[in-house]
Structure formats: structure tokens, C-alpha cells
Amino acid sequence: FANLLAGHILLVTFAILSASLWRADWLVVFLPLPVIGVIFFVGFEILVSVLQAYVFTLLTGVYINAAVSHEH
């Protein structure tokens, strides 16, 4: 749960940074940096989600297999 929360906090931080740079006219030059960061972290969050779903599915399968095996 903590890694999902940390990822969302990073996304919100970069989004707020992008919005604040958009409002400051002279800082608009640096706007691509947080936008690229947001795009990177969205991709990373998707990767983490898929990996967690895979691990949870694998662990559930192992648990069910152990529960229905004849050695038990």
C-alpha cells in the first residue's frame, strides 16, 4: 500500500509543480521538466500496478494449489 501512496504523492507533487510553473510567466521555460516527470511516473505507476497484480495472482494460485493438494 505504501508504494502506491508514494507514487500518487509523486504524481500530485509534479502536477502541482507544473501548474505553478504555468502560472509564473518567466518560469514557463522549465515547464517541460515536470511534465516529462509526470509522464514518466504515470508509466512507472502502471508498471508497478501490473507487477503487483501478477504477484498477487501468483501467490493466490500457490495458496489455492497448496490448499487443494492431496498431501494436505
KOLGU-4560 file (N, C-alpha, C; in nm, 3 decimals, padded with zeros to 5 digits):
<recs>
<n_xx: 00.082 n_yy: -00.119 n_zz: 00.000 ca_xx: 00.000 ca_yy: 00.000 ca_zz: 00.000 c_xx: 00.086 c_yy: 00.125 c_zz: 00.000 mol: A seq: 1 type: PHE>
<n_xx: 00.199 n_yy: 00.120 n_zz: 00.068 ca_xx: 00.284 ca_yy: 00.238 ca_zz: 00.080 c_xx: 00.343 c_yy: 00.280 c_zz: -00.054 mol: A seq: 2 type: ALA>
<n_xx: 00.379 n_yy: 00.184 n_zz: -00.138 ca_xx: 00.437 ca_yy: 00.221 ca_zz: -00.267 c_xx: 00.333 c_yy: 00.285 c_zz: -00.359 mol: A seq: 3 type: ASN>
<n_xx: 00.207 n_yy: 00.242 n_zz: -00.350 ca_xx: 00.103 ca_yy: 00.307 ca_zz: -00.429 c_xx: 00.080 c_yy: 00.449 c_zz: -00.380 mol: A seq: 4 type: LEU>
<n_xx: 00.078 n_yy: 00.468 n_zz: -00.250 ca_xx: 00.059 ca_yy: 00.601 ca_zz: -00.193 c_xx: 00.175 c_yy: 00.692 c_zz: -00.231 mol: A seq: 5 type: LEU>
<n_xx: 00.297 n_yy: 00.642 n_zz: -00.224 ca_xx: 00.413 ca_yy: 00.723 ca_zz: -00.260 c_xx: 00.410 c_yy: 00.762 c_zz: -00.407 mol: A seq: 6 type: ALA>
<n_xx: 00.367 n_yy: 00.672 n_zz: -00.492 ca_xx: 00.356 ca_yy: 00.704 ca_zz: -00.634 c_xx: 00.253 c_yy: 00.812 c_zz: -00.661 mol: A seq: 7 type: GLY>
<n_xx: 00.140 n_yy: 00.804 n_zz: -00.592 ca_xx: 00.037 ca_yy: 00.906 ca_zz: -00.610 c_xx: 00.082 c_yy: 01.041 c_zz: -00.554 mol: A seq: 8 type: HIS>
<n_xx: 00.156 n_yy: 01.039 n_zz: -00.445 ca_xx: 00.209 ca_yy: 01.164 ca_zz: -00.390 c_xx: 00.307 c_yy: 01.227 c_zz: -00.488 mol: A seq: 9 type: ILE>
<n_xx: 00.391 n_yy: 01.147 n_zz: -00.553 ca_xx: 00.482 ca_yy: 01.200 ca_zz: -00.654 c_xx: 00.407 c_yy: 01.259 c_zz: -00.772 mol: A seq: 10 type: LEU>
<n_xx: 00.302 n_yy: 01.191 n_zz: -00.816 ca_xx: 00.223 ca_yy: 01.243 ca_zz: -00.927 c_xx: 00.158 c_yy: 01.377 c_zz: -00.892 mol: A seq: 11 type: LEU>
<n_xx: 00.103 n_yy: 01.387 n_zz: -00.774 ca_xx: 00.040 ca_yy: 01.512 ca_zz: -00.732 c_xx: 00.144 c_yy: 01.622 c_zz: -00.718 mol: A seq: 12 type: VAL>
<n_xx: 00.261 n_yy: 01.589 n_zz: -00.665 ca_xx: 00.367 ca_yy: 01.688 ca_zz: -00.649 c_xx: 00.411 c_yy: 01.743 c_zz: -00.784 mol: A seq: 13 type: THR>
<n_xx: 00.433 n_yy: 01.657 n_zz: -00.881 ca_xx: 00.473 ca_yy: 01.704 ca_zz: -01.013 c_xx: 00.361 c_yy: 01.780 c_zz: -01.083 mol: A seq: 14 type: PHE>
<n_xx: 00.238 n_yy: 01.740 n_zz: -01.061 ca_xx: 00.125 ca_yy: 01.812 ca_zz: -01.120 c_xx: 00.113 c_yy: 01.953 c_zz: -01.061 mol: A seq: 15 type: ALA>
<n_xx: 00.130 n_yy: 01.965 n_zz: -00.931 ca_xx: 00.126 ca_yy: 02.097 ca_zz: -00.867 c_xx: 00.243 c_yy: 02.183 c_zz: -00.914 mol: A seq: 16 type: ILE>
<n_xx: 00.360 n_yy: 02.122 n_zz: -00.928 ca_xx: 00.476 ca_yy: 02.195 ca_zz: -00.978 c_xx: 00.451 c_yy: 02.244 c_zz: -01.120 mol: A seq: 17 type: LEU>
<n_xx: 00.392 n_yy: 02.161 n_zz: -01.203 ca_xx: 00.360 ca_yy: 02.201 ca_zz: -01.340 c_xx: 00.261 c_yy: 02.317 c_zz: -01.341 mol: A seq: 18 type: SER>
<n_xx: 00.160 n_yy: 02.310 n_zz: -01.256 ca_xx: 00.060 ca_yy: 02.417 ca_zz: -01.251 c_xx: 00.122 c_yy: 02.547 c_zz: -01.202 mol: A seq: 19 type: ALA>
<n_xx: 00.211 n_yy: 02.539 n_zz: -01.104 ca_xx: 00.274 ca_yy: 02.662 ca_zz: -01.053 c_xx: 00.370 c_yy: 02.721 c_zz: -01.156 mol: A seq: 20 type: SER>
<n_xx: 00.438 n_yy: 02.637 n_zz: -01.233 ca_xx: 00.525 ca_yy: 02.689 ca_zz: -01.338 c_xx: 00.443 c_yy: 02.750 c_zz: -01.452 mol: A seq: 21 type: LEU>
<n_xx: 00.325 n_yy: 02.698 n_zz: -01.474 ca_xx: 00.240 ca_yy: 02.751 ca_zz: -01.580 c_xx: 00.193 c_yy: 02.892 c_zz: -01.546 mol: A seq: 22 type: TRP>
<n_xx: 00.170 n_yy: 02.918 n_zz: -01.417 ca_xx: 00.121 ca_yy: 03.050 ca_zz: -01.374 c_xx: 00.231 c_yy: 03.155 c_zz: -01.374 mol: A seq: 23 type: ARG>
<n_xx: 00.354 n_yy: 03.115 n_zz: -01.346 ca_xx: 00.466 ca_yy: 03.210 ca_zz: -01.347 c_xx: 00.519 c_yy: 03.220 c_zz: -01.489 mol: A seq: 24 type: ALA>
<n_xx: 00.501 n_yy: 03.336 n_zz: -01.549 ca_xx: 00.535 ca_yy: 03.353 ca_zz: -01.691 c_xx: 00.683 c_yy: 03.330 c_zz: -01.720 mol: A seq: 25 type: ASP>
<n_xx: 00.769 n_yy: 03.374 n_zz: -01.633 ca_xx: 00.911 ca_yy: 03.360 ca_zz: -01.662 c_xx: 00.965 c_yy: 03.220 c_zz: -01.635 mol: A seq: 26 type: TRP>
<n_xx: 00.889 n_yy: 03.139 n_zz: -01.562 ca_xx: 00.931 ca_yy: 03.001 ca_zz: -01.536 c_xx: 00.873 c_yy: 02.901 c_zz: -01.635 mol: A seq: 27 type: LEU>
<n_xx: 00.795 n_yy: 02.949 n_zz: -01.732 ca_xx: 00.732 ca_yy: 02.858 ca_zz: -01.827 c_xx: 00.835 c_yy: 02.784 c_zz: -01.911 mol: A seq: 28 type: VAL>
<n_xx: 00.958 n_yy: 02.834 n_zz: -01.913 ca_xx: 01.066 ca_yy: 02.767 ca_zz: -01.986 c_xx: 01.094 c_yy: 02.630 c_zz: -01.925 mol: A seq: 29 type: VAL>
<n_xx: 01.077 n_yy: 02.618 n_zz: -01.793 ca_xx: 01.105 ca_yy: 02.492 ca_zz: -01.724 c_xx: 00.985 c_yy: 02.399 c_zz: -01.719 mol: A seq: 30 type: PHE>
<n_xx: 00.875 n_yy: 02.435 n_zz: -01.783 ca_xx: 00.753 ca_yy: 02.355 ca_zz: -01.778 c_xx: 00.770 c_yy: 02.213 c_zz: -01.833 mol: A seq: 31 type: LEU>
<n_xx: 00.850 n_yy: 02.190 n_zz: -01.938 ca_xx: 00.863 ca_yy: 02.052 ca_zz: -01.987 c_xx: 00.923 c_yy: 01.954 c_zz: -01.885 mol: A seq: 32 type: PRO>
<n_xx: 01.003 n_yy: 02.002 n_zz: -01.792 ca_xx: 01.066 ca_yy: 01.910 ca_zz: -01.695 c_xx: 00.964 c_yy: 01.840 c_zz: -01.607 mol: A seq: 33 type: LEU>
<n_xx: 00.875 n_yy: 01.910 n_zz: -01.537 ca_xx: 00.777 ca_yy: 01.836 ca_zz: -01.457 c_xx: 00.675 c_yy: 01.760 c_zz: -01.541 mol: A seq: 34 type: PRO>
<n_xx: 00.646 n_yy: 01.808 n_zz: -01.661 ca_xx: 00.552 ca_yy: 01.734 ca_zz: -01.748 c_xx: 00.614 c_yy: 01.600 c_zz: -01.788 mol: A seq: 35 type: VAL>
<n_xx: 00.741 n_yy: 01.601 n_zz: -01.821 ca_xx: 00.811 ca_yy: 01.476 ca_zz: -01.853 c_xx: 00.814 c_yy: 01.387 c_zz: -01.728 mol: A seq: 36 type: ILE>
<n_xx: 00.833 n_yy: 01.448 n_zz: -01.612 ca_xx: 00.832 ca_yy: 01.371 ca_zz: -01.487 c_xx: 00.697 c_yy: 01.305 c_zz: -01.462 mol: A seq: 37 type: GLY>
<n_xx: 00.589 n_yy: 01.378 n_zz: -01.488 ca_xx: 00.455 ca_yy: 01.321 ca_zz: -01.470 c_xx: 00.434 c_yy: 01.204 c_zz: -01.565 mol: A seq: 38 type: VAL>
<n_xx: 00.474 n_yy: 01.220 n_zz: -01.690 ca_xx: 00.459 ca_yy: 01.112 ca_zz: -01.788 c_xx: 00.540 c_yy: 00.990 c_zz: -01.745 mol: A seq: 39 type: ILE>
<n_xx: 00.662 n_yy: 01.012 n_zz: -01.697 ca_xx: 00.747 ca_yy: 00.902 ca_zz: -01.651 c_xx: 00.683 c_yy: 00.831 c_zz: -01.532 mol: A seq: 40 type: PHE>
<n_xx: 00.635 n_yy: 00.907 n_zz: -01.435 ca_xx: 00.578 ca_yy: 00.845 ca_zz: -01.315 c_xx: 00.445 c_yy: 00.777 c_zz: -01.342 mol: A seq: 41 type: PHE>
<n_xx: 00.368 n_yy: 00.824 n_zz: -01.439 ca_xx: 00.244 ca_yy: 00.753 ca_zz: -01.476 c_xx: 00.280 c_yy: 00.616 c_zz: -01.534 mol: A seq: 42 type: VAL>
<n_xx: 00.379 n_yy: 00.613 n_zz: -01.622 ca_xx: 00.424 ca_yy: 00.486 ca_zz: -01.677 c_xx: 00.478 c_yy: 00.393 c_zz: -01.569 mol: A seq: 43 type: GLY>
<n_xx: 00.551 n_yy: 00.450 n_zz: -01.475 ca_xx: 00.606 ca_yy: 00.371 ca_zz: -01.365 c_xx: 00.495 c_yy: 00.317 c_zz: -01.276 mol: A seq: 44 type: PHE>
<n_xx: 00.393 n_yy: 00.399 n_zz: -01.250 ca_xx: 00.279 ca_yy: 00.354 ca_zz: -01.169 c_xx: 00.205 c_yy: 00.239 c_zz: -01.238 mol: A seq: 45 type: GLU>
<n_xx: 00.190 n_yy: 00.247 n_zz: -01.368 ca_xx: 00.124 ca_yy: 00.138 ca_zz: -01.443 c_xx: 00.207 c_yy: 00.011 c_zz: -01.432 mol: A seq: 46 type: ILE>
<n_xx: 00.338 n_yy: 00.023 n_zz: -01.445 ca_xx: 00.427 ca_yy: -00.093 ca_zz: -01.432 c_xx: 00.416 c_yy: -00.155 c_zz: -01.293 mol: A seq: 47 type: LEU>
<n_xx: 00.416 n_yy: -00.073 n_zz: -01.190 ca_xx: 00.404 ca_yy: -00.122 ca_zz: -01.053 c_xx: 00.270 c_yy: -00.191 c_zz: -01.032 mol: A seq: 48 type: VAL>
<n_xx: 00.163 n_yy: -00.135 n_zz: -01.087 ca_xx: 00.029 ca_yy: -00.195 ca_zz: -01.072 c_xx: 00.024 c_yy: -00.332 c_zz: -01.138 mol: A seq: 49 type: SER>
<n_xx: 00.078 n_yy: -00.342 n_zz: -01.258 ca_xx: 00.077 ca_yy: -00.471 ca_zz: -01.329 c_xx: 00.162 c_yy: -00.573 c_zz: -01.255 mol: A seq: 50 type: VAL>
<n_xx: 00.275 n_yy: -00.531 n_zz: -01.205 ca_xx: 00.362 ca_yy: -00.622 ca_zz: -01.131 c_xx: 00.295 c_yy: -00.669 c_zz: -01.002 mol: A seq: 51 type: LEU>
<n_xx: 00.229 n_yy: -00.579 n_zz: -00.931 ca_xx: 00.160 ca_yy: -00.620 ca_zz: -00.809 c_xx: 00.044 c_yy: -00.714 c_zz: -00.840 mol: A seq: 52 type: GLN>
<n_xx: -00.029 n_yy: -00.689 n_zz: -00.946 ca_xx: -00.139 ca_yy: -00.778 ca_zz: -00.983 c_xx: -00.085 c_yy: -00.917 c_zz: -01.016 mol: A seq: 53 type: ALA>
<n_xx: 00.028 n_yy: -00.923 n_zz: -01.087 ca_xx: 00.089 ca_yy: -01.051 ca_zz: -01.121 c_xx: 00.132 c_yy: -01.126 c_zz: -00.995 mol: A seq: 54 type: TYR>
<n_xx: 00.198 n_yy: -01.057 n_zz: -00.904 ca_xx: 00.246 ca_yy: -01.122 ca_zz: -00.781 c_xx: 00.129 c_yy: -01.171 c_zz: -00.696 mol: A seq: 55 type: VAL>
<n_xx: 00.025 n_yy: -01.088 n_zz: -00.681 ca_xx: -00.090 ca_yy: -01.130 ca_zz: -00.601 c_xx: -00.162 c_yy: -01.248 c_zz: -00.665 mol: A seq: 56 type: PHE>
<n_xx: -00.172 n_yy: -01.250 n_zz: -00.797 ca_xx: -00.235 ca_yy: -01.362 ca_zz: -00.867 c_xx: -00.151 c_yy: -01.489 c_zz: -00.849 mol: A seq: 57 type: THR>
<n_xx: -00.021 n_yy: -01.475 n_zz: -00.861 ca_xx: 00.068 ca_yy: -01.590 ca_zz: -00.843 c_xx: 00.059 c_yy: -01.645 c_zz: -00.701 mol: A seq: 58 type: LEU>
<n_xx: 00.060 n_yy: -01.557 n_zz: -00.602 ca_xx: 00.051 ca_yy: -01.603 ca_zz: -00.464 c_xx: -00.085 c_yy: -01.667 c_zz: -00.434 mol: A seq: 59 type: LEU>
<n_xx: -00.191 n_yy: -01.614 n_zz: -00.492 ca_xx: -00.323 ca_yy: -01.674 ca_zz: -00.474 c_xx: -00.328 c_yy: -01.813 c_zz: -00.536 mol: A seq: 60 type: THR>
<n_xx: -00.269 n_yy: -01.828 n_zz: -00.654 ca_xx: -00.264 ca_yy: -01.959 ca_zz: -00.718 c_xx: -00.185 c_yy: -02.059 c_zz: -00.638 mol: A seq: 61 type: GLY>
<n_xx: -00.073 n_yy: -02.018 n_zz: -00.582 ca_xx: 00.008 ca_yy: -02.107 ca_zz: -00.498 c_xx: -00.068 c_yy: -02.146 c_zz: -00.373 mol: A seq: 62 type: VAL>
<n_xx: -00.138 n_yy: -02.051 n_zz: -00.312 ca_xx: -00.216 ca_yy: -02.080 ca_zz: -00.192 c_xx: -00.330 c_yy: -02.178 c_zz: -00.222 mol: A seq: 63 type: TYR>
<n_xx: -00.402 n_yy: -02.157 n_zz: -00.331 ca_xx: -00.512 ca_yy: -02.246 ca_zz: -00.367 c_xx: -00.458 c_yy: -02.385 c_zz: -00.400 mol: A seq: 64 type: ILE>
<n_xx: -00.346 n_yy: -02.391 n_zz: -00.471 ca_xx: -00.285 ca_yy: -02.520 ca_zz: -00.505 c_xx: -00.244 c_yy: -02.595 c_zz: -00.378 mol: A seq: 65 type: ASN>
<n_xx: -00.188 n_yy: -02.524 n_zz: -00.282 ca_xx: -00.149 ca_yy: -02.590 ca_zz: -00.158 c_xx: -00.270 c_yy: -02.633 c_zz: -00.077 mol: A seq: 66 type: ALA>
<n_xx: -00.378 n_yy: -02.558 n_zz: -00.085 ca_xx: -00.498 ca_yy: -02.592 ca_zz: -00.008 c_xx: -00.571 c_yy: -02.713 c_zz: -00.063 mol: A seq: 67 type: ALA>
<n_xx: -00.568 n_yy: -02.734 n_zz: -00.193 ca_xx: -00.643 ca_yy: -02.846 ca_zz: -00.252 c_xx: -00.555 c_yy: -02.966 c_zz: -00.284 mol: A seq: 68 type: VAL>
<n_xx: -00.427 n_yy: -02.959 n_zz: -00.254 ca_xx: -00.340 ca_yy: -03.072 ca_zz: -00.284 c_xx: -00.373 c_yy: -03.188 c_zz: -00.190 mol: A seq: 69 type: SER>
<n_xx: -00.340 n_yy: -03.309 n_zz: -00.234 ca_xx: -00.375 ca_yy: -03.429 ca_zz: -00.159 c_xx: -00.282 c_yy: -03.452 c_zz: -00.040 mol: A seq: 70 type: HIS>
<n_xx: -00.169 n_yy: -03.387 n_zz: -00.035 ca_xx: -00.079 ca_yy: -03.404 ca_zz: 00.079 c_xx: -00.132 c_yy: -03.334 c_zz: 00.202 mol: A seq: 71 type: GLU>
<n_xx: -00.226 n_yy: -03.249 n_zz: 00.187 ca_xx: -00.275 ca_yy: -03.167 ca_zz: 00.297 c_xx: -00.373 c_yy: -03.239 c_zz: 00.381 mol: A seq: 72 type: HIS>
</recs>
